[in-house]
């Protein structure tokens, strides 16, 4: 091996480490706030509505602007968008750490959500355009996906630890991590190369789809918390905007989302599968956290430690998954991951009031294996065969479906649990009823991915 080859490998490894750091940052930032909310409410004396908006504001910013973020990276440069979004995230997270009231905290979370919506698709697009398609890229994507998922799991623990020192540390800690990522990424991310053909952003299309997605996420978020009329109105307006957007994409000279991109059956399967995976996970995690904290009286830190086993995918995704994909093929591994999802949710349906942790462990381990087998390969399936000029957009579409799925799964599980309690069920029975939501979503995920698994050759998208 020559010195040049060695340097190239080291540079590629450091670039991947920097981008994985951003994925880890996004995961840990979301998870820490799930644990820190009660402490923030007590410190700032927030009503429930404002507390909800600390979460909903981030979700709306993140999910609503993801497509725009991905396309902006394609048009104006992935490096430029990634670094700019990271700087915005750092600045506003630091501002959140000194916020004197709930209004500023909510504003900060909305803006950091928007920053993440530009950061994440740009980061994934940098990976898919910096590593050659095939085994090398697949391994990089699997490492990236595993580290991002681990960030979410470890964020639950970090949130419990940091809030012991004060809620402001859930803002300051991501700032410190983001500064490290910025220092590492700035010299390593390849310079943006000007496209041979000048492309536009399709501003009318961007406005239409951003407004439609924001309203849809808002409608989903409010299903269990707000008036039914408000959610229905937001959903109806969103549907109209989506229809106008589709017409715009068919007639625009340079559309935001080229219609040909959505004619690929494999991409559609990947997006729907990703949405089902995220929906099932978020609905399941929400109910399990309620069970452990409200019914069992566990602390936030104890709950986070109990769920930490799910992060096993951080170890297995870059080591085991490439081998399985090489042997069985991409879609068969994805279908197996969705099957482990269903197994996890089904096992927890037997939950009892005094369940020992060892009784819960098989379900949690199965969920960790589900993420090991499905999350990274779905990311590969959603970006394979897409030209470099559309990698940012494709990444944005993938993350949008993840976010939509998460919102739907959370809203569905919440609505069923609340309805069960209102119907006279005790807490334990309401949790069992709500667990049917992620179970059904997992079954849909199998239905979407399994048929493609059996008609796809074993060699499909093999990874080294």
C-alpha positions as CSV (number, residue, x, y, z in Angstrom):
1,X,0.0,0.0,0.0
2,X,1.4,3.4,-1.0
3,X,1.7,6.4,1.3
4,X,-0.9,8.2,-0.9
5,X,-3.3,5.3,-0.4
6,X,-2.7,5.3,3.4
7,X,-3.3,9.1,3.6
8,X,-6.5,8.7,1.5
9,X,-7.8,6.0,3.8
10,X,-7.0,8.1,6.9
11,X,-8.7,11.1,5.4
12,X,-11.8,9.1,4.5
13,X,-12.0,7.6,8.0
14,X,-11.7,11.1,9.6
15,X,-14.3,12.5,7.3
16,X,-16.7,9.7,8.2
17,X,-15.9,10.2,11.9
18,X,-16.9,13.9,11.5
19,X,-20.1,13.2,9.7
20,X,-20.9,10.4,12.2
21,X,-20.4,13.0,14.9
22,X,-23.1,15.1,13.4
23,X,-25.5,12.2,13.2
24,X,-24.7,11.3,16.9
25,X,-25.2,15.0,17.8
26,X,-28.7,15.0,16.2
27,X,-29.7,11.8,18.0
28,X,-28.4,12.8,21.4
29,X,-30.0,16.2,21.1
30,X,-33.4,14.9,20.5
31,X,-33.2,12.2,23.2
32,X,-31.9,14.4,26.0
33,X,-34.9,16.7,25.8
34,X,-37.3,13.8,26.2
35,X,-35.7,13.1,29.6
36,X,-35.1,16.8,30.6
37,X,-38.7,18.1,30.0
38,X,-40.0,17.7,33.6
39,X,-36.9,19.5,35.0
40,X,-37.3,22.3,32.5
41,X,-41.0,22.7,33.4
42,X,-40.2,22.9,37.1
43,X,-37.4,25.4,36.6
44,X,-39.3,27.8,34.3
45,X,-42.8,27.1,35.7
46,X,-44.1,26.2,32.2
47,X,-47.7,25.2,31.5
48,X,-48.3,21.9,29.7
49,X,-49.0,23.7,26.4
50,X,-45.6,25.4,26.4
51,X,-43.9,22.2,27.5
52,X,-45.4,20.3,24.5
53,X,-44.1,23.0,22.2
54,X,-40.5,22.5,23.2
55,X,-40.9,19.1,21.6
56,X,-43.4,20.0,18.9
57,X,-41.4,23.1,17.8
58,X,-38.3,21.0,17.1
59,X,-40.3,18.3,15.3
60,X,-42.1,20.9,13.1
61,X,-38.8,22.7,12.2
62,X,-37.0,19.4,11.6
63,X,-39.7,17.6,9.7
64,X,-41.0,20.6,7.9
65,X,-37.8,21.9,6.3
66,X,-36.1,18.5,5.6
67,X,-36.9,18.4,1.9
68,X,-35.9,22.0,1.4
69,X,-32.7,21.3,3.3
70,X,-31.8,18.4,1.1
71,X,-32.5,20.2,-2.2
72,X,-30.7,23.3,-1.0
73,X,-27.6,21.1,-0.4
74,X,-27.8,19.8,-4.0
75,X,-28.2,23.3,-5.5
76,X,-25.9,25.5,-3.3
77,X,-23.3,22.9,-2.2
78,X,-23.3,20.2,0.5
79,X,-20.3,21.5,2.3
80,X,-21.6,25.0,2.5
81,X,-25.0,23.9,3.7
82,X,-23.6,21.4,6.2
83,X,-21.2,23.9,7.8
84,X,-23.7,26.8,7.8
85,X,-26.3,24.7,9.5
86,X,-23.8,23.4,12.1
87,X,-22.8,27.0,13.0
88,X,-26.5,28.0,13.3
89,X,-27.1,25.0,15.5
90,X,-24.2,25.9,17.8
91,X,-25.2,29.5,18.1
92,X,-28.8,28.9,19.0
93,X,-28.2,26.0,21.3
94,X,-25.9,28.2,23.2
95,X,-28.6,30.8,23.4
96,X,-31.0,28.2,24.7
97,X,-28.6,27.5,27.5
98,X,-29.1,31.1,28.8
99,X,-32.8,31.4,28.0
100,X,-34.7,33.1,30.8
101,X,-38.2,31.9,29.8
102,X,-40.1,29.2,28.0
103,X,-40.9,31.4,25.0
104,X,-37.2,31.7,24.1
105,X,-36.6,28.0,24.7
106,X,-39.4,27.2,22.2
107,X,-38.0,29.6,19.7
108,X,-34.5,28.1,20.0
109,X,-35.9,24.6,19.6
110,X,-37.7,25.6,16.4
111,X,-34.6,27.1,14.9
112,X,-32.3,24.3,15.9
113,X,-34.8,21.9,14.4
114,X,-34.6,23.8,11.1
115,X,-30.8,23.8,11.3
116,X,-30.9,20.0,11.8
117,X,-33.2,19.7,8.8
118,X,-30.4,21.2,6.6
119,X,-27.6,19.5,8.5
120,X,-28.7,15.9,8.3
121,X,-29.5,15.5,4.5
122,X,-26.3,17.4,3.6
123,X,-24.3,15.1,5.9
124,X,-25.7,11.9,4.4
125,X,-25.3,13.3,0.8
126,X,-21.6,14.1,1.6
127,X,-21.1,10.4,2.5
128,X,-23.0,9.1,-0.6
129,X,-21.0,11.3,-2.9
130,X,-17.6,10.9,-1.2
131,X,-17.5,7.1,-1.1
132,X,-17.9,5.1,-4.3
133,X,-21.2,3.3,-4.7
134,X,-20.9,-0.3,-3.6
135,X,-19.3,-2.0,-0.6
136,X,-17.3,1.0,0.5
137,X,-20.3,3.3,0.5
138,X,-22.5,0.7,2.1
139,X,-20.1,0.2,5.0
140,X,-19.8,3.9,5.5
141,X,-23.6,4.3,5.5
142,X,-24.0,1.4,8.0
143,X,-21.5,3.0,10.4
144,X,-23.2,6.4,10.0
145,X,-26.7,4.9,10.7
146,X,-25.4,2.9,13.7
147,X,-23.7,5.9,15.3
148,X,-26.8,8.1,14.8
149,X,-29.1,5.5,16.4
150,X,-26.6,5.1,19.2
151,X,-26.8,8.8,19.8
152,X,-30.5,8.6,20.4
153,X,-30.1,5.7,22.9
154,X,-27.1,7.3,24.7
155,X,-28.9,10.6,24.7
156,X,-31.5,9.2,27.1
157,X,-28.8,8.4,29.6
158,X,-27.0,11.7,29.0
159,X,-30.2,13.6,29.6
160,X,-30.7,11.9,32.9
161,X,-27.1,12.6,34.0
162,X,-26.9,16.2,32.8
163,X,-30.2,17.3,34.3
164,X,-28.8,16.3,37.7
165,X,-26.4,19.3,37.2
166,X,-29.1,21.5,35.8
167,X,-31.4,21.6,32.7
168,X,-29.2,24.2,30.9
169,X,-26.6,21.5,30.3
170,X,-28.8,19.8,27.8
171,X,-28.2,22.9,25.6
172,X,-24.5,23.4,26.5
173,X,-23.4,19.8,26.0
174,X,-24.5,19.6,22.3
175,X,-22.6,22.9,21.8
176,X,-19.4,21.4,23.0
177,X,-19.9,18.3,20.8
178,X,-20.9,20.4,17.8
179,X,-17.7,22.5,18.1
180,X,-15.6,19.4,17.9
181,X,-17.5,18.2,14.8
182,X,-17.1,21.6,13.2
183,X,-13.3,21.7,13.9
184,X,-13.0,18.2,12.4
185,X,-15.4,18.6,9.4
186,X,-14.3,22.0,8.1
187,X,-10.9,20.9,6.7
188,X,-12.1,17.4,5.6
189,X,-15.3,17.9,3.7
190,X,-14.6,18.1,0.0
191,X,-15.0,21.5,-1.6
192,X,-18.3,21.9,-3.5
193,X,-17.8,21.5,-7.2
194,X,-19.9,23.8,-9.4
195,X,-22.4,21.9,-11.5
196,X,-22.0,21.9,-15.2
197,X,-25.6,22.9,-15.6
198,X,-26.9,25.7,-13.4
199,X,-29.9,24.5,-11.4
200,X,-32.6,26.5,-9.5
201,X,-34.1,25.7,-6.2
202,X,-37.7,25.9,-7.5
203,X,-38.7,28.4,-4.9
204,X,-42.5,28.1,-5.4
205,X,-42.3,24.3,-5.0
206,X,-40.1,24.7,-1.9
207,X,-42.6,27.1,-0.3
208,X,-45.5,24.8,-1.1
209,X,-43.9,21.5,0.1
210,X,-42.5,23.2,3.3
211,X,-45.8,24.6,4.2
212,X,-47.6,21.3,3.5
213,X,-45.2,19.3,5.5
214,X,-45.2,21.8,8.4
215,X,-49.0,21.7,8.5
216,X,-49.1,17.9,8.3
217,X,-46.7,17.5,11.2
218,X,-48.6,20.1,13.2
219,X,-51.9,18.2,12.5
220,X,-50.3,14.9,13.6
221,X,-48.7,16.5,16.7
222,X,-52.0,18.0,17.8
223,X,-54.1,14.9,17.4
224,X,-53.7,13.8,21.0
225,X,-53.3,17.2,22.5
226,X,-55.3,19.8,20.7
227,X,-58.8,20.3,19.3
228,X,-59.9,17.8,16.6
229,X,-61.1,20.7,14.4
230,X,-57.7,22.3,14.4
231,X,-55.9,19.1,13.4
232,X,-58.5,18.4,10.7
233,X,-58.3,22.0,9.3
234,X,-54.5,21.8,9.2
235,X,-54.6,18.4,7.5
236,X,-57.1,19.6,4.9
237,X,-55.0,22.7,4.0
238,X,-51.9,20.5,3.9
239,X,-53.7,18.1,1.4
240,X,-54.5,21.0,-0.9
241,X,-51.0,22.3,-0.7
242,X,-49.6,18.8,-1.5
243,X,-51.9,18.6,-4.6
244,X,-50.8,22.0,-5.8
245,X,-47.2,20.9,-5.2
246,X,-47.6,17.8,-7.2
247,X,-49.0,19.8,-10.1
248,X,-46.1,22.2,-9.9
249,X,-43.6,19.4,-10.0
250,X,-45.2,18.0,-13.2
251,X,-45.1,21.3,-15.0
252,X,-41.9,23.1,-13.7
253,X,-38.8,23.2,-15.9
254,X,-36.6,22.3,-13.0
255,X,-38.8,20.8,-10.2
256,X,-37.8,20.5,-6.6
257,X,-38.6,16.8,-6.6
258,X,-38.2,15.3,-10.1
259,X,-41.2,13.0,-10.7
260,X,-38.9,10.4,-12.2
261,X,-37.3,10.0,-8.8
262,X,-40.5,8.7,-7.3
263,X,-41.2,6.2,-10.1
264,X,-38.6,3.8,-8.6
265,X,-40.4,1.0,-6.7
266,X,-37.3,0.3,-4.6
267,X,-37.1,3.9,-3.4
268,X,-40.8,4.0,-2.5
269,X,-40.5,0.7,-0.6
270,X,-37.5,2.2,1.2
271,X,-39.3,5.3,2.2
272,X,-42.4,3.5,3.4
273,X,-40.3,1.0,5.3
274,X,-38.3,3.7,7.0
275,X,-41.6,5.5,8.0
276,X,-42.9,2.2,9.5
277,X,-39.7,1.6,11.4
278,X,-39.6,5.0,12.9
279,X,-43.4,5.0,13.7
280,X,-43.2,1.7,15.5
281,X,-40.1,2.6,17.4
282,X,-41.4,6.0,18.7
283,X,-44.8,4.6,19.6
284,X,-43.2,1.7,21.4
285,X,-40.6,3.8,23.3
286,X,-43.2,6.3,24.4
287,X,-45.4,3.6,26.0
288,X,-42.5,1.8,27.5
289,X,-41.2,5.0,29.1
290,X,-44.7,5.7,30.5
291,X,-44.9,2.1,31.9
292,X,-41.6,2.3,33.6
293,X,-42.0,5.9,35.0
294,X,-45.7,6.3,35.7
295,X,-46.7,2.8,36.7
296,X,-43.4,1.4,38.1
297,X,-42.1,4.7,39.5
298,X,-38.6,4.4,37.9
299,X,-36.4,7.5,37.7
300,X,-35.6,9.1,34.3
301,X,-32.0,7.8,34.6
302,X,-33.1,4.3,35.5
303,X,-35.5,4.2,32.5
304,X,-32.7,5.5,30.2
305,X,-30.3,2.8,31.4
306,X,-33.0,0.1,30.9
307,X,-33.4,1.2,27.3
308,X,-29.7,1.4,26.6
309,X,-29.6,-2.2,25.4
310,X,-31.4,-1.0,22.2
311,X,-28.1,0.8,21.3
312,X,-26.5,-2.6,20.5
313,X,-27.0,-1.7,16.9
314,X,-24.1,0.8,17.2
315,X,-21.8,-2.2,17.5
316,X,-23.6,-4.7,15.2
317,X,-24.6,-2.3,12.4
318,X,-21.0,-1.8,11.1
319,X,-19.8,-5.3,11.9
320,X,-22.6,-7.9,11.5
321,X,-24.9,-6.1,9.0
322,X,-22.5,-5.9,6.1
323,X,-21.8,-9.6,6.3
324,X,-25.5,-10.4,6.3
325,X,-26.2,-8.1,3.4
326,X,-23.4,-9.8,1.4
327,X,-24.8,-13.3,2.1
328,X,-28.5,-12.7,1.9
329,X,-29.0,-9.4,0.0
330,X,-30.1,-6.0,1.1
331,X,-33.9,-6.4,1.1
332,X,-33.9,-9.8,2.8
333,X,-31.9,-8.2,5.7
334,X,-34.4,-5.3,5.8
335,X,-37.3,-7.6,5.9
336,X,-35.7,-9.6,8.7
337,X,-35.2,-6.3,10.6
338,X,-38.9,-5.5,10.3
339,X,-39.8,-9.0,11.5
340,X,-37.6,-8.4,14.6
341,X,-39.6,-5.2,15.1
342,X,-42.9,-7.1,15.2
343,X,-41.3,-9.7,17.5
344,X,-40.2,-6.9,19.9
345,X,-43.6,-5.3,20.1
346,X,-45.4,-8.6,20.4
347,X,-43.2,-9.8,23.2
348,X,-44.0,-6.6,25.2
349,X,-47.7,-7.2,24.9
350,X,-47.4,-9.6,27.7
351,X,-46.3,-6.9,30.1
352,X,-47.3,-7.3,33.7
353,X,-47.5,-4.8,36.6
354,X,-44.5,-6.2,38.3
355,X,-42.4,-7.4,35.4
356,X,-38.7,-8.0,36.2
357,X,-36.2,-6.3,33.8
358,X,-35.1,-9.8,32.6
359,X,-38.7,-10.3,31.4
360,X,-38.5,-7.1,29.3
361,X,-35.0,-7.8,28.0
362,X,-35.9,-10.1,25.1
363,X,-38.2,-7.4,23.7
364,X,-35.6,-4.7,24.0
365,X,-32.9,-6.8,22.5
366,X,-35.2,-7.7,19.6
367,X,-35.7,-4.0,18.9
368,X,-31.9,-3.4,18.9
369,X,-31.5,-6.2,16.4
370,X,-34.4,-4.7,14.3
371,X,-32.5,-1.4,14.1
372,X,-29.2,-3.3,13.3
373,X,-30.8,-5.1,10.4
374,X,-33.2,-2.4,9.0
375,X,-32.1,1.1,9.7
376,X,-28.8,1.2,7.8
377,X,-29.9,-1.0,4.9
378,X,-33.0,1.2,4.4
379,X,-30.7,4.2,4.2
380,X,-28.7,2.4,1.6
381,X,-31.8,1.4,-0.4
382,X,-33.1,4.9,-0.3
383,X,-29.9,6.4,-1.8
384,X,-28.6,3.6,-4.2
385,X,-28.7,4.3,-7.9
386,X,-29.5,8.0,-7.4
387,X,-27.3,10.5,-9.3
388,X,-25.0,12.7,-7.3
389,X,-27.0,15.8,-8.2
390,X,-30.0,14.5,-6.3
391,X,-28.3,12.8,-3.3
392,X,-29.2,15.7,-1.0
393,X,-32.9,15.6,-2.0
394,X,-33.0,11.8,-1.7
395,X,-31.5,12.1,1.8
396,X,-34.1,14.8,2.7
397,X,-36.9,12.5,1.5
398,X,-35.6,9.7,3.6
399,X,-35.3,11.8,6.8
400,X,-38.7,13.3,6.1
401,X,-40.3,9.9,6.1
402,X,-38.5,9.0,9.3
403,X,-39.9,12.1,10.9
404,X,-43.4,11.6,9.6
405,X,-43.3,8.0,10.8
406,X,-42.1,9.1,14.2
407,X,-44.9,11.7,14.5
408,X,-47.6,9.2,13.4
409,X,-46.4,6.5,15.7
410,X,-46.2,8.8,18.7
411,X,-49.6,10.4,18.0
412,X,-51.3,7.0,17.3
413,X,-50.0,5.4,20.5
414,X,-50.9,8.4,22.5
415,X,-54.4,8.6,21.1
416,X,-55.1,4.9,21.8
417,X,-53.7,5.1,25.4
418,X,-55.7,8.2,26.2
419,X,-58.9,6.7,24.7
420,X,-58.4,3.5,26.7
421,X,-58.1,5.4,30.0
422,X,-61.1,7.5,29.1
423,X,-63.0,4.3,28.4
424,X,-62.3,3.0,31.9
425,X,-59.2,0.9,31.4
426,X,-56.5,1.0,34.1
427,X,-53.0,2.2,33.1
428,X,-51.6,-1.3,32.4
429,X,-54.4,-2.2,30.1
430,X,-54.2,1.2,28.4
431,X,-50.5,0.5,27.7
432,X,-51.3,-2.9,26.3
433,X,-53.9,-1.4,24.0
434,X,-51.5,1.3,22.8
435,X,-48.8,-1.2,22.0
436,X,-51.0,-2.6,19.3
437,X,-50.3,0.6,17.3
438,X,-46.5,-0.1,16.8
439,X,-47.3,-3.8,16.3
440,X,-49.7,-3.0,13.3
441,X,-47.1,-0.5,11.9
442,X,-44.4,-3.2,12.1
443,X,-46.7,-5.6,10.2
444,X,-47.2,-3.0,7.5
445,X,-43.4,-2.7,7.3
446,X,-43.1,-6.4,6.7
447,X,-45.8,-6.3,4.0
448,X,-43.9,-3.5,2.2
449,X,-40.4,-5.0,2.4
450,X,-40.9,-8.8,2.2
451,X,-42.2,-9.0,-1.4
452,X,-39.2,-7.1,-2.7
453,X,-36.9,-9.3,-0.6
454,X,-38.0,-12.5,-2.4
455,X,-37.8,-11.1,-5.9
456,X,-34.5,-9.4,-5.4
457,X,-31.3,-11.4,-6.2
458,X,-29.1,-12.4,-3.3
459,X,-26.3,-10.3,-4.7
460,X,-28.4,-7.1,-4.6
461,X,-26.5,-4.2,-3.0
462,X,-23.9,-6.5,-1.5
463,X,-21.6,-4.9,1.0
464,X,-18.1,-5.9,1.9
